[in-house]
Amino acid sequence: MNDALNLKGRGAQINTRNRFDKLIHERRADFLEHCAKSEEEVDDQKTNYLTVYPKSIVNKITSPDVGMAYSLNPYQGCEHGCIYCYARNSHEYWGFSAGVDFERQIMIKQNAHKLLETFITRKNWSPRTIVLSGNTDCYQPAERKFKLTRRCLEMMLKYKHPVGIITKNALILRDLDILKELAKHNLVVVNFSVTTIDEKTRRVLEPRTASVNRRLKTIKTLSEHGIPVRVMLAPIIPGINSHEILKMAKAVSEHGALGVGHTIVRLNGAVGEIFTDWIYKAMPDKANKVLNQIKACHGNSLNESRFKVRMRGEGPVAEQINNLMTIAKARYFKNKSLPTLSKDLFDPCPSGQLRLF
């Protein structure tokens, strides 16, 4: 199925042109040269980790399509290589391509946990769930080395602050000790992503993610330890994984998931070109069918930007997918529900010393 993929172990097979190229080409060159001198030589054939020190880390979410108010991303770029990833476009703001660069040039926000602490201990902060990820996976391979997500979770536990997690990586089980403590106080929900239960499809669609079996075992392990898990069957790609909806819902429910959600793929920005190039190489026999069905969900376009429409699509193909999800929820999640995270335990001064003033 993927014999024509030249870059084995990667999702994108090309580097698309950066839409800001004329404005930031020189800045990108200077940035890479600095990183090469200060850390290690930049090698186009391997993943490069570039340390950055942002001034802020918590992002306020204004989109009505996303069920969270605040997000935090310890990393920029993602080695998982999911070919459909909407976050690829954000790499262009740093002077990189949304294609292979997104998977190879990973920025490490080394001070993420300190910025988080500063944010949640502000005098006027009223606790609301902050979601780790939202753009790039907080448990991507870089986390094994840099442990920024773990440090952020330690901050959440220290201040008894509610936190959500979005990931598709079994590495989350490394932090089971912290997650159990957070769950004990009703302070955490894990949103785990499952895109297929066919391992061959997973390997070509998401080359550096956890295997199907490991994902299901991870959901089960988290659930057995009292950590609530919601599974995102996302994105649903007509012609690739749309026929698996009921099977996926059944499998994750049987492994302990308390809720399920979905989105229909939309190929925004440069992702349309990256995905189109990939599918003609990875799945040439079904490429035209898949692309046409995606377009059928978005008014004859690969992308849809309208709020309240872009995640669910329109037309007969989208309607069939959405109806299948309704059936899946009724059949496999009828008597299940997710907890509302606690805000009452939040303590901005856990040591108590500031209360003296």
Summary of the structure (lengths in Angstrom):
residues: 357
radius of gyration: 20.5
end to end distance: 66.4
largest distance: 70.5
contacts: 1178
relative contact order: 0.13
helix: 42%
strand: 13%
